[in-house]
Amino acid sequence: MSDKKRMGFTLIEVLAALAIIVVLTLALILTVKGQVEQAHQKDTELMISTVNSQIEVQAVDLEKSELAGLRSLKGLASAGYISAQQLEALNKAHVKIGTKAGLPHLSASKR
């Protein structure tokens, strides 16, 4: 037989490399998860801003009785200010609706 040494990695070296890969992967997953949550929050903020602007622009043509129907998210959806998808997203984000200068005004709830 030959006296050559076999070249290769030991089990400990392979496990150490695998452990490093796992730690780096977990760090990447946590970072991406945080970025996704931040993107959802920004999306909700932009949606709130858009709906508030739309209400302000169209409120000139609305009467008080019509404004009263816009005091809830369902009222905004039925009046066509927001879509069903937006209604669902705003409900998930726990958006509150109040009044500002006599007009309905959406705001993000503080959690």
Backbone bond lengths (Angstrom), bond angles and torsions (degrees), N, CA, C in turn:
res aa  C-N    CA-C-N  psi(-1)  N-CA   C-N-CA  omega(-1)  CA-C   N-CA-C  phi
1 M - - - 1.430 - - 1.516 109.79 -
2 S 1.297 115.07 165.16 1.465 117.95 -177.97 1.516 110.32 -94.26
3 D 1.328 114.66 153.58 1.459 120.51 -178.98 1.531 111.47 -97.21
4 K 1.307 117.93 13.57 1.467 120.14 -179.24 1.526 109.73 -67.51
5 K 1.347 114.02 141.14 1.465 119.15 175.47 1.524 108.80 -79.35
6 R 1.302 115.32 141.31 1.459 118.30 175.70 1.514 108.81 -78.69
7 M 1.328 116.36 131.02 1.472 121.35 178.28 1.526 107.89 -94.64
8 G 1.299 116.93 134.34 1.456 120.78 179.18 1.520 110.17 169.15
9 F 1.300 115.40 -175.80 1.449 121.46 -178.22 1.522 109.93 -100.52
10 T 1.313 115.27 146.76 1.463 119.31 175.37 1.519 108.87 -82.85
11 L 1.299 115.57 165.34 1.462 120.52 179.51 1.527 110.61 -60.60
12 I 1.315 117.88 -38.78 1.466 122.00 -179.96 1.523 110.37 -63.50
13 E 1.295 118.50 -41.68 1.461 121.79 179.18 1.530 111.33 -64.48
14 V 1.302 116.72 -41.65 1.465 120.90 178.73 1.524 110.32 -65.49
15 L 1.325 117.37 -43.28 1.470 120.66 179.26 1.521 111.18 -65.75
16 A 1.326 117.77 -37.68 1.467 120.65 177.89 1.523 110.24 -64.44
17 A 1.310 117.41 -43.60 1.466 121.12 178.31 1.527 110.56 -63.19
18 L 1.311 115.83 -41.74 1.463 120.46 178.65 1.532 110.90 -63.80
19 A 1.324 117.23 -41.11 1.465 120.76 178.31 1.528 111.07 -62.55
20 I 1.315 118.09 -40.10 1.465 121.61 178.07 1.523 110.23 -64.11
21 I 1.326 116.58 -41.83 1.469 120.19 179.19 1.526 110.43 -63.52
22 V 1.311 117.94 -41.27 1.467 122.19 179.84 1.529 110.36 -63.30
23 V 1.326 117.72 -44.86 1.463 121.60 -179.70 1.529 110.54 -62.86
24 L 1.318 117.04 -44.62 1.470 120.20 179.13 1.527 111.44 -65.01
25 T 1.325 117.28 -37.89 1.462 120.83 177.98 1.526 111.43 -65.16
26 L 1.314 117.26 -42.60 1.471 120.52 177.66 1.521 111.41 -63.06
27 A 1.324 116.66 -40.26 1.464 120.16 177.61 1.525 110.34 -62.71
28 L 1.307 117.51 -40.70 1.460 121.65 178.94 1.526 110.80 -65.43
29 I 1.317 116.90 -42.64 1.474 120.91 -179.94 1.524 110.64 -62.32
30 L 1.319 117.37 -43.95 1.465 120.48 179.89 1.517 111.35 -64.60
31 T 1.318 117.09 -38.64 1.464 120.96 179.10 1.530 110.57 -65.55
32 V 1.318 116.31 -45.38 1.461 120.41 -179.57 1.525 110.38 -65.25
33 K 1.324 117.44 -40.46 1.462 121.08 178.70 1.532 110.69 -60.33
34 G 1.313 116.92 -42.60 1.463 120.62 177.78 1.514 112.09 -63.20
35 Q 1.317 116.66 -39.99 1.459 120.72 178.84 1.530 111.67 -66.35
36 V 1.319 116.49 -38.51 1.470 120.68 178.76 1.531 110.25 -65.52
37 E 1.325 117.04 -43.47 1.469 120.41 178.34 1.521 110.90 -62.91
38 Q 1.317 116.92 -40.35 1.461 120.74 178.41 1.528 110.66 -65.41
39 A 1.330 117.36 -38.33 1.464 120.94 177.56 1.525 111.11 -65.06
40 H 1.338 117.63 -40.19 1.468 120.56 177.11 1.533 110.76 -63.51
41 Q 1.319 116.73 -39.44 1.460 120.61 179.28 1.528 110.29 -64.99
42 K 1.314 117.52 -43.99 1.469 120.86 178.43 1.526 110.77 -63.89
43 D 1.342 116.50 -39.18 1.459 120.86 178.53 1.524 110.56 -61.20
44 T 1.317 116.47 -43.03 1.465 121.02 178.72 1.525 110.65 -64.48
45 E 1.329 117.06 -42.84 1.466 120.70 178.87 1.527 111.01 -61.46
46 L 1.327 117.10 -41.93 1.466 120.51 178.70 1.522 111.49 -66.92
47 M 1.327 116.79 -38.65 1.456 120.41 178.06 1.529 110.47 -63.88
48 I 1.317 116.76 -42.94 1.467 121.29 178.06 1.524 109.98 -61.17
49 S 1.314 116.80 -45.68 1.464 121.10 -179.91 1.531 111.43 -61.91
50 T 1.328 116.37 -41.63 1.461 120.79 179.92 1.520 111.44 -64.38
51 V 1.328 116.39 -45.99 1.470 120.01 -179.27 1.526 110.13 -65.05
52 N 1.336 117.80 -41.76 1.461 120.35 178.37 1.528 111.06 -61.83
53 S 1.319 117.41 -41.61 1.464 120.72 178.48 1.515 110.89 -64.83
54 Q 1.315 116.54 -41.77 1.460 120.73 179.37 1.524 110.88 -63.06
55 I 1.317 116.99 -41.07 1.464 120.39 178.11 1.525 110.06 -63.03
56 E 1.327 117.05 -44.46 1.461 120.55 -179.83 1.527 112.02 -61.17
57 V 1.334 116.44 -41.98 1.463 120.38 -178.22 1.529 110.79 -68.13
58 Q 1.321 116.93 -43.60 1.457 119.88 -175.61 1.522 113.61 -85.52
59 A 1.316 117.32 -10.06 1.466 119.93 -177.99 1.524 112.05 -67.30
60 V 1.297 117.09 -21.42 1.463 120.67 179.01 1.526 110.23 -60.42
61 D 1.315 116.21 -37.02 1.465 121.09 -177.06 1.530 113.40 -90.29
62 L 1.319 117.73 -3.88 1.461 120.39 -176.17 1.525 111.33 -95.28
63 E 1.321 114.77 147.09 1.454 120.59 174.38 1.526 108.80 -91.88
64 K 1.327 116.13 167.65 1.466 119.71 -178.02 1.517 112.18 -60.22
65 S 1.311 117.61 -36.32 1.469 119.79 179.85 1.529 110.77 -65.54
66 E 1.333 117.12 -35.51 1.465 120.30 177.74 1.526 110.67 -71.91
67 L 1.324 116.75 -36.71 1.464 120.30 177.78 1.528 110.99 -64.65
68 A 1.318 116.58 -33.03 1.467 119.93 179.71 1.522 111.29 -63.74
69 G 1.325 117.35 -29.92 1.458 121.07 178.70 1.520 113.40 -74.47
70 L 1.326 116.40 -9.79 1.462 120.98 -178.13 1.525 112.28 -100.71
71 R 1.316 117.58 22.17 1.464 121.62 -177.30 1.528 113.35 -87.55
72 S 1.337 116.25 5.61 1.462 119.59 177.68 1.525 108.28 -140.84
73 L 1.334 115.32 162.33 1.463 119.28 178.30 1.528 110.74 -65.59
74 K 1.344 116.80 -36.86 1.460 119.67 177.56 1.527 110.71 -64.64
75 G 1.334 116.22 -36.64 1.461 119.88 176.72 1.521 112.00 -64.78
76 L 1.320 116.27 -39.11 1.468 120.18 176.94 1.525 110.77 -65.03
77 A 1.340 116.44 -37.77 1.463 120.10 179.27 1.526 111.07 -68.76
78 S 1.325 116.66 -43.13 1.465 119.24 -178.73 1.530 111.61 -69.39
79 A 1.341 117.16 -26.93 1.462 120.51 177.58 1.527 111.93 -83.37
80 G 1.332 117.24 -6.21 1.453 120.22 177.09 1.521 115.47 89.15
81 Y 1.321 116.90 10.30 1.466 119.79 179.22 1.522 111.71 -76.13
82 I 1.328 116.22 -32.29 1.458 120.83 178.46 1.524 109.19 -132.95
83 S 1.321 115.67 152.40 1.463 120.39 178.86 1.529 110.01 -84.64
84 A 1.317 115.41 173.02 1.468 120.02 178.23 1.524 110.87 -63.58
85 Q 1.333 117.15 -37.32 1.464 120.85 177.56 1.522 110.90 -65.50
86 Q 1.324 116.75 -41.68 1.455 120.15 177.99 1.521 110.73 -65.62
87 L 1.333 116.81 -39.26 1.465 120.96 177.74 1.527 109.91 -59.02
88 E 1.321 116.05 -45.46 1.459 120.39 179.63 1.532 111.12 -63.48
89 A 1.333 116.34 -43.93 1.469 120.18 -179.68 1.527 111.35 -65.63
90 L 1.321 117.29 -40.26 1.464 120.78 179.37 1.524 110.91 -68.34
91 N 1.328 117.61 -36.54 1.465 120.32 176.28 1.520 110.98 -65.34
92 K 1.341 116.61 -42.00 1.465 120.34 178.69 1.524 111.05 -63.70
93 A 1.331 116.56 -33.94 1.463 120.90 -178.68 1.530 111.69 -83.30
94 H 1.317 117.03 0.66 1.471 122.72 178.95 1.540 111.00 56.31
95 V 1.325 116.01 47.56 1.459 121.60 179.10 1.520 108.95 -74.42
96 K 1.321 115.31 136.62 1.463 121.12 178.34 1.519 108.82 -100.84
97 I 1.313 115.42 149.74 1.457 120.28 176.20 1.516 107.68 -120.45
98 G 1.317 114.84 128.25 1.457 121.53 179.03 1.507 108.89 -134.55
99 T 1.307 115.61 -155.03 1.462 119.49 177.78 1.525 109.48 -125.85
100 K 1.306 114.32 148.89 1.462 121.90 175.77 1.521 106.26 -145.85
101 A 1.301 116.02 118.77 1.464 122.60 -176.95 1.528 111.10 56.78
102 G 1.346 116.22 36.61 1.449 120.92 177.20 1.514 114.54 81.11
103 L 1.323 117.67 -0.17 1.458 121.53 -179.08 1.523 110.05 -111.01
104 P 1.326 116.44 150.24 1.457 118.14 173.94 1.530 109.94 -60.40
105 H 1.319 116.30 141.48 1.465 120.47 -176.68 1.527 108.72 -143.42
106 L 1.329 116.30 123.75 1.461 121.65 177.72 1.522 110.01 -85.04
107 S 1.321 115.37 145.32 1.468 120.04 174.79 1.516 108.64 -146.73
108 A 1.321 114.86 147.34 1.464 120.56 178.01 1.504 108.85 -76.86
109 S 1.319 115.89 134.36 1.457 119.18 178.32 1.515 109.03 -78.73
110 K 1.309 115.41 144.59 1.473 121.21 177.44 1.507 107.94 -83.84
111 R 1.343 116.54 126.06 1.464 120.07 179.29 1.477 109.96 -101.76
